[in-house]
């Protein structure tokens, strides 16, 4: 791969991610909730205890909220300010992936690994739909790189940085940040028969480093929950915040102590990787099989210069997550850098040697069909989903699709054609999504549109209440205010301003006949897209009309 191709592709991927970071509103539920909590923390200055709209919060560790609230304090209440610390962690993930791969392979493989990660659909999505997994990915891959460097060099700086990375990862999403590096290297050393690595005294010092980093969070949990037991979280009384964090939240998913139980079949995460690891997923699966076959050929023993950290770490982590009683698509994102390393190794084997010529042709034909479908889908989105799409966006989509077919059928490339098509397609499609589709889609999010009206018209936010309408954490963030909710109609009073469903208006009008509708719009849960919503002819049946109404007698 020419160096210019690597630099240009990586720069293009970064630009697409930055466009998403700066131009796409927050998506309910998780990203908007975490942004709202970060804003709330920045306003209160209370960093040891977590609150969500004034209520005790016990789910995720605090590092995302700490860093995002600091960013908000520095730059103001902006969605990009909330995202900034996590975006920096994505950069850390890319750098760590390159450095780790370079420890075991050549420069070309390391470059491919970075491009695979940076252009995976999940990575691009994580740049704007920021959850804890965005930050977790960076810290976990950083700790794996530093551990690998320490095992090779015995330098103390790598040891200390490795366990700092583990500690920061645990502050981001719990014990998974320790488990992933642990199982990755355990499998690797087991296959090397390198038993002495299991019993190094330095691990005790590593545990102390992690423990020191966890002290502030542990104090906060103890003060908030252990000293005041019995608080109800998700319908369950919590006797110990420390036990919840160190045991129930992670290992309770296997023992049944965790209250969540959803999407628990073994192939769920793999099914979702079919989209989240596009355009590389099928190459990854082939590469993973090649890694296993190579291991079988050596009777399950690795040579000193070989690594099974990436493949073993991915397989072990997947099996653990897939046996959990509660799974969501983004849970597997933590090991996507490892998947990128495996994929890069496979791409190098398949496309930069003469051993897989027939496979190259099969993969090109197969992926050409997939990429053609993606370009057809983006054309359909641009022309059919939303009316009033600017002409330049339509022209860009047509030109982009046209050049794809020119690249496929006629143009000779210095980079293997599959890689060129994959990079061009995923970046072109996501550029259009991030600049046109997502910003228009998020106009249908309740919090985005309602907060925009409230801010533009300078309504008194202390007089604005939610009533008989779905929750939207984006409302509290973009409104820069924790809006209260009225549950009992007897508490309604004149001068109050309600955000409510349009269907509630007739009853309100009977009690407050002089009420005025200040604003009306419609909203939809955009995180759960449906074909009827995407179809303009049936969209009105899918959305929920809402109003902002000023009550008056």
ABEGO torsion letter per residue (X at the ends): XBAAAAAAAAAAAAAAAAAAAAABBBBOAAAAAAAAAAAAAAAAGBAABBBBGGBBBBABBAAAAAAAAAAAAAAEBBAAAAAAAAAAAAAAAAAAAAAAAAAABBAAAAAAAAAAAAABAAAAAAAABBBAAAAAAAAAAAAAAAAAAAAAAGBAAAAAAAAAAAAAAAAAAEAAAAAAAAAAAAAAAAAAGBAAAAABAAAAAAAAAAAAAAAAAAAAAAAAAAABBGBBBGGBBBABAAAAAAAAAAAAAAAGABABBBGABAAAAAAAAAAAAOAAAAAAAAAAAAAAAAAAAAGGBBBAABBAAAAAAAAAAAAAAAABABBBAAAAAAAAAAAAAAAAAAAAAAAABAAAAAAAAAAAAAAAAAAAAAAAAAAAAAAAABBGBBAAAAAAAAAAAAAAAAAAAABBBABBAAAAAAAAAAAAAAAAAAAAAAAAAAAABAAAAAAAAAAAAGBBAAABBBBGBBBBAAAAAAAGBBBBBBABAAABBBGBBBBBBAAAAAAAAAABAABBBABBBBBBBAABBBAAAABAAAAAAABBBBBBBBBBX
